[in-house]
Amino acid sequence: MTKEEKHLWYDFLKDYPIRFTRQKILGKYIADFYCAKAKIVVELDGSQHFMEEGLRHDEARTTFLEQYGIAVLRITNAEITNNFSVVCQYIDIKVKQSLSQPS
């Protein structure tokens, strides 16, 4: 895990009341973090994700996951570093929104 992934995992997701797993295999992709109950993937994006090849790969992964009703939250490493509490609030809101939707 990158330092940003470790920060998010150990300082928020590991003890989050709704279970997240890390490095979850979903089809041919590996999600950084996955919450099965809320059907949410959290992806942390470093600089390689903003290059042409990275953007194409991310788009294909998002399309694949969305076909299974999984929402993808993309968060930059810079957001983790500079706005950690806001990122945690954002994830919490998205999980709660997802759980409040009828099945």
TAUR-V870289 format. One line per field, one symbol per residue. ss: DSSP state (H for helix, E for strand, - for the rest). phi: phi as a letter, one per 30 degrees, with the letter a starting at -180 (. if undefined). burial: b if it has 16 or more other C-alpha atoms within 10 Angstrom, else e. A space follows every 50 residues. Layout:
# TAUR-V870289
ss->???
phi->???
burial->???
This chain:
# TAUR-V870289
ss->--HHHHHHHHH-HHH-----EEEEEE--EEEEEEE----EEEEEE-HHHH -HHHHHHHHHHHHHHH----EEEEEEHHHHHH-HHHHHHHHHHHHHHHHH ---
phi->.dddddedddcadecddcdccchddbicccdebbcddchbcccccddddc deddddddddddeedddcicdcccbdeddddcbedddddddedddddddd ddd
burial->eeebbeebbeebbeeeeeebebeeeeeeeebbbbbeebbbbbbbbeeeee eeeeeeebeebbebbeeeebbbeebbbeebeeebeebbeebbebbeebee eee
